[in-house]
C-alpha cells in the first residue's frame, strides 16, 4: 500500500481515515495520541504545535504497520 505521509499532520489524517467507521471520533483522537506518544514520544500539545514536522520513512512504515 502506498501512502503519502510526510508530516505529523499527515499521520493524524492517515490514522483518522483508517480508523473512521471502526471507532467513534473521540476514540480515534485518543488512539492517535497514544500511538504518537508511544512511537515518537510526543504528546497531543506537541502534535498540534508541531503538526508540520517532517517524519522519517521509518516512522511512516511503523505507523502503516500498526494500522495493517
N, C-alpha and C positions, 0 to 999 in steps of 0.2 A: 504494500500500500504506500502510495506516495503522498506525503503530507507537506504542507507549506508552512512550517513553523520556524520563525527566526527570533521572536521576542517573547518575553513573559506574557504579554497580552495575547499573542498567538496561542500560547499554551492554554491560557484561560479559555479562549474561544474554542479551541480544539476539544478540551475536556467538556465544555458546555454542550457542544454539538454531539459528542459521543455518548454522553450520559442523559441527554434530553429524551424524555419518554420512558426512561427507566426509573429515574428519581425525580422528586419534586425540586424546584429551583433552589430552595434554601439548602437542601441536602447536596446539590451539585456544588454550591458555593463552599460548603463545609468540606466536601471531598477534595475539591480543588485546593483549598487552603492546606489541608492535611498532606496531600501529595507534594505540594511545593515546599512545605516545611520539612518533610522527610527527605526529599530528593535534593533540594537546593539550600535548605537551612534558612529560608526567608519566610517571614510572616505576612499576614494579609496587608498590613500597612505598607510594607516594602513592595509588595506586589502592585499596589495602587500607585505608589510614588515612583517606582522604577519600571513601569509597565513596558517601556521601550527598550529595556536592557536586552542585549543580544545574548542568546543562549547557544551553547555548543551543540554540535551534532550528536555527541554522546548523550547529552541531556534529552534531546529530542527523541533519540532512539529509546531511551529508558521510559519516557512518557508514553510513547506509542506502544511499547511492550506492556506497560501497565494496563492500557485500555484493551489490548487484544486478549 
